[in-house]
Amino acid sequence: MTLTHDNTQKTLTVKANNDVFSALKIEQDYVQPLGGSISDKARVFAAVTQRDLNQETLNQLARSGEKLVLYSALDVQKTAQKLAKNPHYQTTIEQVNALSGEQNLDKAIEKQKSRLFTPAQQAISLAMPQLEQKNITFTQAQLLATAMNAGEKPLSQQTIEQEIDAQIKNNRLIEMPVVEGFGTNLLINQASFETEKQIIQHIAEGKSALSPLMSAVPDSVLNGLTPGQKEATKLILETPDRFIAIQGYAGVGKTTQFKAVLSAIDTLPKDKQPQIIGLAPTHRAVSEMQTAGVDAKTLAAFLYEESQKITQGEKPDYQNTLFVIDEAAMIGNTDMAKAYHLIAAGNGRAVMSGDSAQLQPISPGQPFRLQQQRSAIDNVVMKEIVRQTPQLKPAIVQMIAGNIKEAIHTVNQLSPDIVPRKENAWIPDKSIVEMKDNPDNLHQAIVADFIGRTKEAQEKTLIITPLNADRRAINALIHQEKQKGGELQGNEVTLPILVNTNIPDGQLRNINTWATHQQALALKNNQYWQITEIDIKNDTVTLRNEQGQESLLSPRQAVKEGITLYQAETLTVSQGDKIRFTKSDNEQGFLANSVWQIQAADEKTITLTNGKKTRTLTPTTDKQHAHIDLAYAITTHASQGASEQFAITLAKTQGKNKAATHPAAAYVALSRAKAHVQVYTDNIDDWTALLEKPSQKATAHDVVEQKDITARENAKALFKQGQPLETTAQGRAALRTSHLSGESMGKWLRMGKKYPQNYLGFPVFDQNGKQAGVWMTRLNNNNPQKPIGNYTIGKRIGSQEARFLAFQRSQNGKTALANTLTEAVEIATNHPQHGIIVRLEGNDIPHNLKAITGGQQWANQPPDEFTQTKRELEENARKIAKSFGKKTDKFNPLSPDKAKEYVDSLKETQTSTLTPEQRKALEDYQQKQNIDEIVKKVVNENRLTKQLQQIEREMVRDLAKEKTLGE
């Protein structure tokens, strides 16, 4: 064999030899490893996966030659986008400085060291997520017991108790001695409370932060949609807000609604059309979005990929990107906060779509419900159910309303004869079958029901179980019955499969978790690794991949590395069986939860078809092909987002099933079917009782601000009893006397027969646009003609956050801001179409005007600088008035000369530090309301302070007596 060197053109003749010692040590040189090079001027051809498109890979490829040609599973546009975001190289020192926020390297290192946990702190940080998965609150005893064995090494009770006490003192743990409805001596993780506040803050900061995607949605796009679908479509496309929410109950047509959004976006010029990225916590929801034409991935994959980019120095850029986050009610606090932070940092926008009545997050927190109840987010509720037939629909409506017994009765009234069945097949007597005496036969009953259905009906039937154990048992039984009945062809084959261990969040950081699952395979960076050694003493895990390469891992890195553990099991199948992928693989085109049929099978290979495509899998040799399972039955969790003509659901009430039986799970299971749902239970009374128990988890705000919630609810209940002013004779008289013709938001409040005193009331809202209280003033029964603007003294009932009195509803889309009731009346008289808000205290403005008055635009928003100045003037005037009152028992108003002298001095003092713009704003306002008048008004009001305080005390006493409403 003669060889020629490429560069020098020298030749070398060598002789082949079969002897092991003198055999030629050569190999083909077409493919080089990462970083390999044959010439500085070489053209490099590289095949890269989606995750390989990162800084580390590109840096190595850059060393291999002059020009680079990439082959990727992503299309050209997406590949170009990822490459465009690749930053310049950063040194390790630069990265450490950036992470710590310190420019000095020594200070940066010390700061990073100070952030490390002690063993006790780490144990508590690992224990809290485990407890929070069950409940946002926990007791000190629960935290102590969990933390003692949660760390790298078992710690003493005293060590943990001391750390718990320390964290309570430094407010890392919030201590709640008594919380009505929750218990006593409870603890809450301060970090969870702060995470919720961050989510709320991102929403507030995103109000009116962007330009709407469209000024108005074309009517052609809205034709044929339900009212809720229309409202949701308009909100998504016309909002200027960064974050919005869509609450859509099961079966309201969320997919149809979003297709309308896509159609509307298609009408925009190409350069104006946003990139749409779908995110969801489940693979099924991702699949549904992809079917609708949206480029989608799991939220976990998105957060992992983006965190890797940020680690490598990239900055998020979503300038013209619309994120659609589906099944948002299944997302926990941490993931929601991370997603919001990334989207806000990249200047993107997002719509949260979900159903807070369906399954809740496995991870701690209820951020979707938190946003709807406590943030300034604009929210549309889609409630017109279009999925179910008229016969089944009432059951779903009753489930949503919490009428469990009525819903179960409705389901049971439907005849099982609706389902097409084979000749002589067994038919259940009722749509709810109770097997109290022989619960062990529940699986066999479900299988007999399914097998007895026609082939077409089987194709349209979902079997839903609460637990994986029941799902696997039913799947195996159906396979056996189909094999026995000749519905499957060929011999059975047994294949190796990989099953997700479903280890809860954070537990992979514990070395003991790895010890428990030492036989599992770890998926890391798209490679499968065996766990070869666990060193508990040094807190390390040794992994080995299929090429024999070893990797040393600290469990603390597991979450950051995106590691998942899988258990090796086997699956018996035959030609004709239905299977589904249990994990998505974009590189190979596998989509989790997509259903395929086995076309051919042997011990090494199976060929699948979905009617349009075929796939050949070799799970025996390729572990990426081993993420499969039979597809006849699925869990309740996996079924959310699915829809079929018929459903069969298992409702066991004993053992582990008891914890999995709750209203949300039943709502999901019953609402999957369009025409008929068949239920099999071991005890219908116990099942009903479990469904009637409240199961919705609390947020940290629900607990920490429980008294605030109670105050809000009491105030709303009080206000609800009132009558709109225009519906009562006294109210109409007050409106006429005040020359008000707009739509008043006030009510005439009468506490009951025992206390016949009347009150004028207005709803009061917090900064997020949520009703938080009511402002009340006692009416003068002897002078029913007294103008509303003259009632300047009142009592605010409800939350301390209630600061914005809603005086008049907007009819023209605009809202004006007033600082007194008198000023509100003046504006309303001149602008009856305006919405009007009275700011009761502070200098803030509401984040969500539309939620208060219905008018989104400000009609008279004053500059913030002036608002502050005006209030300072008034406060100083009050101080002067108070000082005058101390000098004499008989209070006399200032003479005109004295008043003018004081006002001139006050003006000079207050305006000397203003900028020209602020001075101009002040002068503009003074044309409307002279400072002399402000001083006179304040001085005269001060004169009556004692009398007014006495009146207010009397009113408070009356209201205290009238706590029993309507008495």
Secondary structure as the mmCIF struct_conf table of DSSP 4:
data_model
#
loop_
_struct_conf.conf_type_id
_struct_conf.id
_struct_conf.beg_label_comp_id
_struct_conf.beg_label_asym_id
_struct_conf.beg_label_seq_id
_struct_conf.end_label_comp_id
_struct_conf.end_label_asym_id
_struct_conf.end_label_seq_id
STRN STRN1 THR A 2 THR A 4
TURN_TY1_P TURN_TY1_P1 ASP A 6 THR A 8
STRN STRN2 THR A 11 THR A 13
BEND BEND1 ASP A 19 ASP A 19
TURN_TY1_P TURN_TY1_P2 VAL A 20 SER A 22
BEND BEND2 ALA A 23 ALA A 23
BEND BEND3 TYR A 30 TYR A 30
TURN_TY1_P TURN_TY1_P3 LEU A 34 GLY A 35
BEND BEND4 ILE A 38 ILE A 38
TURN_TY1_P TURN_TY1_P4 ASP A 40 LYS A 41
HELX_LH_PP_P HELX_LH_PP_P1 ALA A 42 ALA A 42
STRN STRN3 ARG A 43 VAL A 48
HELX_RH_3T_P HELX_RH_3T_P1 GLN A 50 ASP A 52
BEND BEND5 ASN A 54 ASN A 54
HELX_RH_AL_P HELX_RH_AL_P1 GLN A 55 ALA A 62
TURN_TY1_P TURN_TY1_P5 ARG A 63 ARG A 63
BEND BEND6 SER A 64 SER A 64
BEND BEND7 GLU A 66 GLU A 66
STRN STRN4 LYS A 67 SER A 72
BEND BEND8 ALA A 73 LEU A 74
HELX_RH_AL_P HELX_RH_AL_P2 VAL A 76 ALA A 84
TURN_TY1_P TURN_TY1_P6 LYS A 85 LYS A 85
HELX_RH_AL_P HELX_RH_AL_P3 THR A 92 SER A 100
TURN_TY1_P TURN_TY1_P7 GLY A 101 GLY A 101
BEND BEND9 GLN A 103 ASN A 104
HELX_RH_AL_P HELX_RH_AL_P4 LEU A 105 SER A 114
TURN_TY1_P TURN_TY1_P8 ARG A 115 ARG A 115
BEND BEND10 LEU A 116 LEU A 116
HELX_LH_PP_P HELX_LH_PP_P2 PHE A 117 THR A 118
HELX_RH_AL_P HELX_RH_AL_P5 PRO A 119 GLU A 132
TURN_TY1_P TURN_TY1_P9 GLN A 133 LYS A 134
BEND BEND11 ILE A 136 ILE A 136
STRN STRN5 PHE A 138 THR A 139
HELX_RH_AL_P HELX_RH_AL_P6 GLN A 140 ALA A 147
TURN_TY1_P TURN_TY1_P10 MET A 148 ALA A 150
BEND BEND12 GLY A 151 LYS A 153
HELX_RH_AL_P HELX_RH_AL_P7 GLN A 157 LYS A 169
TURN_TY1_P TURN_TY1_P11 ASN A 170 ASN A 171
BEND BEND13 ARG A 172 ARG A 172
STRN STRN6 LEU A 173 VAL A 179
TURN_TY1_P TURN_TY1_P12 GLU A 180 PHE A 182
STRN STRN7 GLY A 183 ASN A 189
HELX_RH_AL_P HELX_RH_AL_P8 GLN A 190 GLU A 205
TURN_TY1_P TURN_TY1_P13 GLY A 206 SER A 208
BEND BEND14 LEU A 210 LEU A 210
BEND BEND15 LEU A 213 LEU A 213
BEND BEND16 SER A 215 ALA A 216
HELX_RH_AL_P HELX_RH_AL_P9 ASP A 219 LEU A 222
TURN_TY1_P TURN_TY1_P14 ASN A 223 GLY A 224
HELX_RH_AL_P HELX_RH_AL_P10 PRO A 227 GLU A 238
BEND BEND17 ARG A 242 ARG A 242
STRN STRN8 PHE A 243 GLY A 248
TURN_TY1_P TURN_TY1_P15 ALA A 250 GLY A 251
BEND BEND18 VAL A 252 VAL A 252
HELX_RH_AL_P HELX_RH_AL_P11 LYS A 254 ASP A 266
TURN_TY1_P TURN_TY1_P16 THR A 267 THR A 267
BEND BEND19 LEU A 268 LEU A 268
HELX_RH_3T_P HELX_RH_3T_P2 LYS A 270 LYS A 272
HELX_LH_PP_P HELX_LH_PP_P3 GLN A 273 PRO A 274
STRN STRN9 GLN A 275 ALA A 280
BEND BEND20 PRO A 281 THR A 282
HELX_RH_AL_P HELX_RH_AL_P12 HIS A 283 THR A 291
TURN_TY1_P TURN_TY1_P17 ALA A 292 GLY A 293
STRN STRN10 ASP A 295 THR A 298
HELX_RH_AL_P HELX_RH_AL_P13 LEU A 299 THR A 311
TURN_TY1_P TURN_TY1_P18 GLN A 312 GLY A 313
TURN_TY1_P TURN_TY1_P19 GLN A 319 ASN A 320
STRN STRN11 THR A 321 ILE A 325
BEND BEND21 GLU A 327 GLU A 327
HELX_RH_3T_P HELX_RH_3T_P3 ALA A 328 MET A 330
HELX_RH_AL_P HELX_RH_AL_P14 ASN A 333 ALA A 345
TURN_TY1_P TURN_TY1_P20 GLY A 346 ASN A 347
STRN STRN12 ARG A 349 GLY A 354
TURN_TY1_P TURN_TY1_P21 SER A 356 ALA A 357
BEND BEND22 GLN A 358 GLN A 358
HELX_LH_PP_P HELX_LH_PP_P4 LEU A 359 PRO A 361
BEND BEND23 ILE A 362 PRO A 364
HELX_RH_AL_P HELX_RH_AL_P15 PRO A 367 ARG A 374
BEND BEND24 SER A 375 SER A 375
STRN STRN13 ASP A 378 MET A 382
BEND BEND25 ARG A 387 GLN A 388
TURN_TY1_P TURN_TY1_P22 PRO A 390 LEU A 392
HELX_RH_AL_P HELX_RH_AL_P16 LYS A 393 ALA A 401
TURN_TY1_P TURN_TY1_P23 GLY A 402 GLY A 402
HELX_RH_AL_P HELX_RH_AL_P17 ILE A 404 GLN A 413
BEND BEND26 LEU A 414 LEU A 414
HELX_RH_3T_P HELX_RH_3T_P4 PRO A 416 ILE A 418
BEND BEND27 VAL A 419 VAL A 419
STRN STRN14 ARG A 421 ARG A 421
TURN_TY1_P TURN_TY1_P24 GLU A 423 ASN A 424
BEND BEND28 ASP A 429 SER A 431
STRN STRN15 ILE A 432 GLU A 434
BEND BEND29 LYS A 436 ASP A 437
HELX_RH_3T_P HELX_RH_3T_P5 PRO A 439 ASN A 441
HELX_RH_AL_P HELX_RH_AL_P18 LEU A 442 ILE A 451
TURN_TY1_P TURN_TY1_P25 GLY A 452 GLY A 452
STRN STRN16 ARG A 453 ARG A 453
HELX_RH_AL_P HELX_RH_AL_P19 LYS A 455 GLU A 459
TURN_TY1_P TURN_TY1_P26 LYS A 460 LYS A 460
STRN STRN17 THR A 461 THR A 465
BEND BEND30 PRO A 466 LEU A 467
HELX_RH_AL_P HELX_RH_AL_P20 ASN A 468 LYS A 484
TURN_TY1_P TURN_TY1_P27 GLY A 485 GLY A 486
BEND BEND31 LEU A 488 LEU A 488
STRN STRN18 GLN A 489 ASN A 500
HELX_LH_PP_P HELX_LH_PP_P5 ILE A 503 PRO A 504
TURN_TY1_P TURN_TY1_P28 ASP A 505 GLY A 506
HELX_RH_3T_P HELX_RH_3T_P6 GLN A 507 ARG A 509
BEND BEND32 ASN A 510 ASN A 510
HELX_RH_AL_P HELX_RH_AL_P21 ILE A 511 THR A 516
TURN_TY1_P TURN_TY1_P29 HIS A 517 GLN A 519
BEND BEND33 ALA A 520 ALA A 520
STRN STRN19 LEU A 521 LYS A 524
TURN_TY1_P TURN_TY1_P30 ASN A 525 ASN A 526
STRN STRN20 GLN A 527 ASP A 535
TURN_TY1_P TURN_TY1_P31 ILE A 536 ASP A 539
STRN STRN21 THR A 540 ASN A 545
TURN_TY1_P TURN_TY1_P32 GLU A 546 GLN A 547
BEND BEND34 GLY A 548 GLY A 548
STRN STRN22 GLU A 550 LEU A 553
HELX_RH_3T_P HELX_RH_3T_P7 PRO A 555 GLN A 557
HELX_RH_AL_P HELX_RH_AL_P22 ALA A 558 GLU A 561
TURN_TY1_P TURN_TY1_P33 GLY A 562 GLY A 562
STRN STRN23 THR A 564 GLN A 575
TURN_TY1_P TURN_TY1_P34 GLY A 576 GLY A 576
STRN STRN24 LYS A 578 PHE A 581
BEND BEND35 THR A 582 LYS A 583
STRN STRN25 ASP A 585 ASP A 585
TURN_TY1_P TURN_TY1_P35 ASN A 586 GLY A 589
STRN STRN26 PHE A 590 PHE A 590
TURN_TY1_P TURN_TY1_P36 ALA A 592 ASN A 593
STRN STRN27 VAL A 595 ALA A 601
BEND BEND36 GLU A 603 LYS A 604
STRN STRN28 ILE A 606 THR A 609
BEND BEND37 GLY A 611 LYS A 612
STRN STRN29 THR A 614 LEU A 617
TURN_TY1_P TURN_TY1_P37 PRO A 619 THR A 621
HELX_RH_3T_P HELX_RH_3T_P8 LYS A 623 HIS A 625
STRN STRN30 ILE A 628 LEU A 630
BEND BEND38 TYR A 632 TYR A 632
STRN STRN31 ALA A 633 THR A 635
HELX_RH_AL_P HELX_RH_AL_P23 THR A 636 SER A 639
TURN_TY1_P TURN_TY1_P38 GLN A 640 GLY A 641
STRN STRN32 GLU A 644 ALA A 651
BEND BEND39 GLN A 654 GLN A 654
TURN_TY1_P TURN_TY1_P39 GLY A 655 GLY A 655
HELX_RH_AL_P HELX_RH_AL_P24 LYS A 656 ALA A 659
TURN_TY1_P TURN_TY1_P40 ALA A 660 ALA A 660
BEND BEND40 HIS A 662 HIS A 662
HELX_RH_AL_P HELX_RH_AL_P25 PRO A 663 SER A 671
TURN_TY1_P TURN_TY1_P41 ARG A 672 ARG A 672
STRN STRN33 ALA A 673 THR A 681
BEND BEND41 ASP A 682 ASP A 682
HELX_RH_AL_P HELX_RH_AL_P26 ILE A 684 LEU A 691
TURN_TY1_P TURN_TY1_P42 GLU A 692 GLU A 692
BEND BEND42 LYS A 693 LYS A 693
HELX_LH_PP_P HELX_LH_PP_P6 GLN A 696 THR A 699
HELX_RH_AL_P HELX_RH_AL_P27 ALA A 700 VAL A 704
TURN_TY1_P TURN_TY1_P43 GLU A 705 GLU A 705
HELX_RH_AL_P HELX_RH_AL_P28 GLN A 706 LYS A 720
TURN_TY1_P TURN_TY1_P44 GLN A 721 GLN A 721
BEND BEND43 GLY A 722 GLY A 722
STRN STRN34 GLN A 723 PRO A 724
HELX_RH_3T_P HELX_RH_3T_P9 LEU A 725 THR A 727
BEND BEND44 THR A 728 THR A 728
HELX_RH_AL_P HELX_RH_AL_P29 ALA A 729 THR A 737
TURN_TY1_P TURN_TY1_P45 SER A 738 HIS A 739
BEND BEND45 GLY A 742 GLY A 742
STRN STRN35 GLU A 743 SER A 744
STRN STRN36 LYS A 747 ARG A 750
BEND BEND46 LYS A 753 TYR A 755
STRN STRN37 ASN A 758 PHE A 765
TURN_TY1_P TURN_TY1_P46 GLN A 767 ASN A 768
BEND BEND47 GLY A 769 GLY A 769
STRN STRN38 GLN A 771 ARG A 778
TURN_TY1_P TURN_TY1_P47 ASN A 781 ASN A 782
TURN_TY1_P TURN_TY1_P48 PRO A 784 GLN A 785
HELX_RH_3T_P HELX_RH_3T_P10 ILE A 788 ASN A 790
STRN STRN39 LYS A 795 GLY A 798
TURN_TY1_P TURN_TY1_P49 GLN A 800 GLU A 801
STRN STRN40 PHE A 804 ARG A 809
BEND BEND48 GLN A 811 GLY A 813
STRN STRN41 LYS A 814 ALA A 818
BEND BEND49 ASN A 819 THR A 820
HELX_RH_AL_P HELX_RH_AL_P30 LEU A 821 ASN A 830
TURN_TY1_P TURN_TY1_P50 PRO A 832 GLN A 833
BEND BEND50 HIS A 834 HIS A 834
STRN STRN42 GLY A 835 ARG A 839
BEND BEND51 GLU A 841 ASN A 843
BEND BEND52 HIS A 847 HIS A 847
HELX_RH_AL_P HELX_RH_AL_P31 LEU A 849 THR A 853
BEND BEND53 GLY A 854 GLY A 854
STRN STRN43 GLN A 857 TRP A 858
BEND BEND54 ALA A 859 ASN A 860
HELX_LH_PP_P HELX_LH_PP_P7 GLN A 861 PRO A 863
HELX_RH_AL_P HELX_RH_AL_P32 ASP A 864 LYS A 887
BEND BEND55 ASP A 889 LYS A 890
HELX_LH_PP_P HELX_LH_PP_P8 PRO A 893 SER A 895
HELX_RH_AL_P HELX_RH_AL_P33 PRO A 896 THR A 911
TURN_TY1_P TURN_TY1_P51 SER A 912 THR A 913
HELX_RH_AL_P HELX_RH_AL_P34 PRO A 916 LYS A 928
BEND BEND56 GLN A 929 GLN A 929
HELX_RH_AL_P HELX_RH_AL_P35 ILE A 931 ARG A 943
TURN_TY1_P TURN_TY1_P52 LEU A 944 LEU A 944
HELX_RH_AL_P HELX_RH_AL_P36 THR A 945 LYS A 961
TURN_TY1_P TURN_TY1_P53 GLU A 962 LYS A 963
BEND BEND57 THR A 964 THR A 964
TURN_TY1_P TURN_TY1_P54 LEU A 965 GLY A 966
#
